[in-house]
Amino acid sequence: MAVTAEQVTEALKAVVDPNTGKDFVSARAIKGVQVQGDQVRFSVELGYPAKSQHEPVRAMLDAAVRAIPGVASTDISVSSRVVAHAVQHGVKLLPGVRNIIAVASGKGGVGKSTTAVNLALALSAEGARVGILDADIYGPSQPQMLGIHDAKPESVDGKTMEPLEALGLQAMSIGFLVDVETPMVWRGPMATQALNQLLKETNWQDLDYLIVDMPPGTGDIQLTLSQTVPLTGAVIVTTPQDIALLDARKGLKMFEKVGVPILGIVENMSMHVCSNCGHEEPIFGTGGGEKMCADYGVPFLGALPLDIRIRQEVDAGQPTVVAEPEGGIAARYKAIARKVAVKIAERQKDMTHKFPSIKIENN
């Protein structure tokens, strides 16, 4: 009895994507099922970057199809395509950028910038085109973390700037434009204006994701950014202790008030790992991030250890994801990045480009 495309589709409905928890058929990831004799051919298009997952996904689908009587071989291609998703009402998308992710914390010192750069590098490692904007005007840290010390952004037209490139990322920071020891003694409106220029006057090149390393706190600059930057979503970074969680809750509520969805919470410095014996100790407490997620109904993206290697590598301009790409800590960053990308892929797509522009002229 000849195999039919309907049989193949039915078999694929039983295969669940481990990253999304949904089967590939209902997720509309299966494209162009063809049956030629005893061979089955189709493609899979994931809505999130997952280069490391392509072969495992292909193997899962191959096994399901080969279990159909009469199928001798398969030709399955797996790819990823990231599209633009909805942002706050009334805010236009940024040219050259499909999705913008704010990485924020209610207070400083929780490892937000380190988390932001490693998430950006993890998304890049999975095949996405990624940029990072250092939005901390008063204390920019991304130049050091990316190992960019003397380069300055160029301007081709005298009006806009070209982003610098490092470790496969497009990057922009006030730290590229001023001396490293020069304090930015600016009032809030000046800092906000400078930040808007860095964001909107940079020629971002065809980015799937722009990671915005937000300044700590919930003041005027953070609020203005949340209202005027087309954010697809926000990631909150906290540590387990109560003091950090108090401020992280304020950051979460700020994004909620301006209509920016919370993609999830990352608990940094969750567990201290002794560099001599490997003993693990929760010196900042346990379960704080997960409890906050339960309180607000948002996803817990994962926990990261307090490990000396993370600090050493980021200080050297080689963050963990590139310094030890096959290591256990890099695997944690990549798992968190994949969850963020999946949460974005599940959001409503941006359709503003589908509508024609209407011009009214007096004849």
Legacy VTK file of the C-alpha trace (Angstrom):
# vtk DataFile Version 3.0
C-alpha trace
ASCII
DATASET POLYDATA
POINTS 363 float
0.000 0.000 0.000
1.423 3.380 -1.029
2.381 5.860 1.648
0.390 9.122 1.583
1.262 12.648 2.661
-1.648 12.481 5.102
-0.070 9.480 6.814
3.203 11.347 7.134
1.518 14.427 8.575
-0.400 12.299 11.059
2.817 10.620 12.206
4.531 14.005 12.612
1.740 15.221 14.909
3.123 12.860 17.546
6.575 14.483 17.505
6.919 17.269 20.085
9.557 19.970 19.831
11.440 19.754 23.171
12.156 23.487 23.025
8.548 24.642 22.632
6.516 21.755 24.070
4.344 21.759 20.920
4.213 19.274 18.066
5.781 20.426 14.814
2.544 20.190 12.823
0.419 22.413 15.061
3.350 24.834 15.260
3.229 25.023 11.431
6.901 24.187 11.221
6.471 21.365 8.654
6.651 22.558 5.052
6.082 20.840 1.728
5.492 17.155 2.543
6.131 15.060 -0.585
6.010 11.294 -1.051
7.837 9.721 -3.979
7.548 5.955 -3.892
9.122 4.848 -0.609
10.884 8.170 0.037
9.440 11.044 2.102
10.698 14.579 1.670
9.848 17.745 3.636
11.454 20.716 5.345
11.218 22.072 8.881
11.331 25.803 9.614
11.850 26.698 13.254
10.833 30.176 14.382
13.846 30.540 16.657
17.625 30.196 16.112
18.729 26.701 17.103
21.673 25.556 15.022
22.665 23.111 17.764
19.167 21.610 17.687
18.822 21.068 13.930
20.309 17.575 13.853
18.456 16.276 16.957
15.187 17.623 15.509
15.893 16.026 12.135
16.664 12.683 13.848
13.389 12.773 15.834
11.302 13.452 12.741
13.219 10.891 10.697
12.491 8.177 13.280
8.782 9.022 13.313
8.462 8.896 9.525
10.501 5.710 9.126
8.115 3.980 11.541
5.416 4.246 8.847
5.158 0.942 6.931
6.455 1.354 3.387
8.877 4.240 4.072
12.460 3.332 3.178
14.218 6.702 3.243
13.730 10.383 4.119
15.048 13.726 2.954
14.488 16.224 5.776
16.017 19.686 5.917
15.883 21.781 9.092
16.361 25.545 9.185
15.478 28.561 11.326
13.837 31.843 10.341
13.403 34.717 12.770
10.693 37.278 11.964
9.651 40.559 13.565
7.156 40.327 16.407
4.735 42.810 17.902
5.986 45.655 20.107
4.262 48.293 22.282
1.223 49.907 20.705
2.108 53.011 18.695
5.883 52.394 18.602
7.472 51.770 15.198
10.042 49.076 14.544
13.669 50.105 14.145
15.116 49.828 10.598
17.420 46.836 10.248
16.217 45.216 13.499
13.515 42.558 13.758
13.331 42.146 17.530
14.675 44.155 20.475
15.174 42.502 23.867
15.760 44.595 26.979
17.938 42.943 29.615
17.188 44.790 32.840
17.551 44.706 36.597
16.113 46.835 39.344
19.536 47.439 40.880
23.212 47.333 39.939
25.690 44.634 40.817
23.566 41.602 39.920
25.534 40.687 36.776
23.060 42.114 34.257
25.691 43.248 31.717
27.562 39.941 31.926
24.292 38.090 31.404
23.327 40.372 28.494
26.553 39.875 26.547
26.546 36.104 27.087
22.901 35.856 25.969
23.755 37.863 22.846
26.688 35.559 22.105
24.556 32.467 22.773
21.915 33.618 20.261
24.694 34.308 17.765
26.167 30.839 18.341
22.757 29.378 17.471
22.869 31.088 14.070
21.105 34.424 14.678
22.325 37.857 13.585
22.702 39.742 16.853
23.614 43.225 18.027
24.121 44.658 21.495
23.455 48.212 22.627
25.103 49.330 25.852
22.369 51.596 27.229
24.244 52.509 30.401
25.421 56.052 29.643
26.996 56.585 33.073
28.764 53.239 33.411
29.255 51.549 30.025
30.827 48.112 30.381
30.307 46.399 27.016
33.528 47.817 25.427
35.558 46.007 28.099
33.447 42.866 27.940
33.730 42.644 24.141
37.433 43.469 24.126
36.960 46.716 22.143
39.383 49.322 23.489
40.567 51.798 20.868
38.187 51.474 17.900
35.778 54.307 17.149
32.516 54.078 15.148
32.778 55.420 11.590
30.239 57.598 9.803
29.829 57.242 6.057
27.236 59.991 5.563
28.132 62.272 8.463
24.708 61.648 10.052
24.691 58.025 11.146
27.252 55.637 12.690
28.346 52.150 11.715
28.262 49.660 14.601
31.548 48.136 15.670
31.904 44.369 15.369
33.354 41.979 17.927
32.969 38.249 18.547
30.353 38.094 15.788
28.168 40.826 17.335
27.317 44.308 16.114
27.860 46.671 19.035
27.315 50.293 20.046
28.129 52.050 23.323
28.861 55.553 24.594
32.096 53.940 25.738
33.230 53.816 22.099
32.885 57.602 21.809
34.427 58.933 25.033
37.618 58.287 26.977
37.326 55.359 29.377
38.122 57.590 32.377
35.787 60.451 31.388
32.722 60.612 33.682
29.442 61.422 31.944
28.283 64.319 34.132
24.927 64.695 32.374
21.422 65.257 33.620
18.697 62.776 32.717
17.364 64.487 29.548
20.867 64.724 28.049
21.592 61.070 28.799
18.244 60.025 27.331
18.878 62.030 24.163
22.352 60.517 23.774
20.920 57.046 24.203
18.237 57.645 21.592
20.938 58.763 19.163
23.029 55.654 19.833
19.993 53.473 19.184
18.373 55.216 16.222
21.406 56.702 14.445
23.332 53.445 14.283
23.122 51.547 10.985
22.170 48.169 12.415
22.575 45.572 9.663
19.765 43.025 9.282
19.585 41.950 12.937
17.351 39.152 14.169
17.830 40.411 17.728
19.195 43.571 19.307
20.030 43.072 22.974
19.728 46.292 24.990
21.851 46.182 28.131
19.657 48.507 30.208
21.011 50.795 32.937
20.097 49.603 36.433
17.082 51.084 38.177
13.630 52.339 37.221
14.223 56.070 36.786
13.566 58.535 33.993
16.010 57.022 31.488
14.656 53.502 31.959
11.048 54.655 31.706
11.693 56.714 28.555
13.471 53.762 26.953
10.606 51.433 27.821
8.076 53.815 26.274
9.916 54.847 23.089
12.090 51.875 22.073
10.173 49.164 20.134
10.718 46.326 22.607
9.637 42.792 21.765
10.128 41.810 25.379
12.243 42.134 28.514
14.429 39.762 30.494
14.829 40.526 34.206
18.128 39.585 35.891
18.212 39.201 39.662
20.093 37.408 42.401
18.333 35.198 44.967
18.538 37.525 48.002
15.523 39.519 49.110
17.097 42.971 48.567
17.793 42.281 44.894
14.359 40.729 44.404
12.638 43.820 45.822
14.200 45.968 43.105
13.735 43.330 40.396
9.995 43.362 41.126
9.953 47.128 40.543
11.665 46.651 37.175
9.150 44.000 36.196
6.208 46.222 37.132
7.669 49.123 35.128
7.716 47.044 31.942
4.213 45.764 32.610
2.886 49.330 32.958
4.187 50.353 29.520
2.982 47.177 27.773
6.302 45.371 27.363
5.931 41.604 27.900
8.263 39.904 30.366
10.006 37.043 28.572
11.275 35.634 31.844
13.586 35.959 34.831
17.211 34.861 35.108
18.579 34.144 38.571
22.280 35.065 38.533
24.806 34.097 41.239
22.383 31.367 42.202
25.046 29.064 43.597
28.686 29.721 44.532
31.074 27.107 43.143
34.377 26.786 45.050
37.293 27.001 42.609
39.390 24.658 44.801
37.064 21.805 45.686
33.988 22.379 43.536
31.687 22.595 46.580
28.435 24.423 45.845
26.899 26.794 48.381
23.864 29.118 47.974
25.478 32.115 49.705
22.745 34.501 48.457
19.865 32.180 49.366
17.794 29.842 47.210
14.595 29.898 45.213
14.127 33.677 45.112
13.910 33.924 41.330
11.522 30.999 41.033
9.254 32.409 43.752
9.128 35.751 41.942
8.167 33.954 38.727
5.376 32.131 40.555
4.128 35.390 42.085
3.895 37.177 38.724
3.130 34.274 36.398
6.256 34.722 34.255
8.713 32.047 33.040
11.823 31.110 35.012
14.517 31.075 32.340
17.276 29.501 34.384
19.897 29.903 37.096
23.560 30.846 36.676
26.340 30.101 39.181
28.640 32.555 40.965
31.813 31.243 39.337
35.172 33.024 39.155
35.629 31.974 35.520
32.637 34.060 34.409
34.237 37.177 35.922
37.731 36.406 34.619
36.562 35.715 31.086
34.331 38.763 30.747
37.069 41.026 32.182
39.428 39.649 29.519
36.996 40.514 26.699
36.190 36.852 26.049
32.832 36.116 27.732
32.142 32.538 28.785
30.064 31.570 25.732
33.080 32.197 23.449
35.840 31.392 25.968
34.448 27.949 26.847
31.775 27.260 24.219
31.463 23.583 25.137
31.540 24.151 28.897
28.722 23.674 31.372
28.220 27.392 32.086
28.029 28.219 28.362
25.415 25.468 28.035
23.335 27.256 30.689
23.555 30.565 28.829
22.594 28.843 25.569
19.611 27.120 27.176
18.397 30.469 28.568
18.917 32.163 25.191
16.925 29.418 23.455
14.037 29.866 25.918
14.056 33.629 25.254
13.989 33.063 21.485
11.151 30.535 21.793
9.101 32.945 23.932
9.547 35.604 21.241
8.645 33.155 18.464
5.366 32.424 20.270
4.400 36.086 20.322
2.184 37.763 17.731
4.039 38.671 14.548
4.421 42.302 13.556
2.125 43.003 10.618
2.639 46.743 10.175
4.733 46.184 7.048
1.791 44.333 5.478
-0.436 47.389 5.430
-0.056 49.885 2.589
0.741 53.475 3.466
-2.126 55.825 2.674
-1.428 59.304 1.395
-4.116 62.004 1.137
-3.483 64.598 -1.534
-5.474 67.658 -2.511
-6.242 67.592 -6.227
LINES 1 364
363 0 1 2 3 4 5 6 7 8 9 10 11 12 13 14 15 16 17 18 19 20 21 22 23 24 25 26 27 28 29 30 31 32 33 34 35 36 37 38 39 40 41 42 43 44 45 46 47 48 49 50 51 52 53 54 55 56 57 58 59 60 61 62 63 64 65 66 67 68 69 70 71 72 73 74 75 76 77 78 79 80 81 82 83 84 85 86 87 88 89 90 91 92 93 94 95 96 97 98 99 100 101 102 103 104 105 106 107 108 109 110 111 112 113 114 115 116 117 118 119 120 121 122 123 124 125 126 127 128 129 130 131 132 133 134 135 136 137 138 139 140 141 142 143 144 145 146 147 148 149 150 151 152 153 154 155 156 157 158 159 160 161 162 163 164 165 166 167 168 169 170 171 172 173 174 175 176 177 178 179 180 181 182 183 184 185 186 187 188 189 190 191 192 193 194 195 196 197 198 199 200 201 202 203 204 205 206 207 208 209 210 211 212 213 214 215 216 217 218 219 220 221 222 223 224 225 226 227 228 229 230 231 232 233 234 235 236 237 238 239 240 241 242 243 244 245 246 247 248 249 250 251 252 253 254 255 256 257 258 259 260 261 262 263 264 265 266 267 268 269 270 271 272 273 274 275 276 277 278 279 280 281 282 283 284 285 286 287 288 289 290 291 292 293 294 295 296 297 298 299 300 301 302 303 304 305 306 307 308 309 310 311 312 313 314 315 316 317 318 319 320 321 322 323 324 325 326 327 328 329 330 331 332 333 334 335 336 337 338 339 340 341 342 343 344 345 346 347 348 349 350 351 352 353 354 355 356 357 358 359 360 361 362
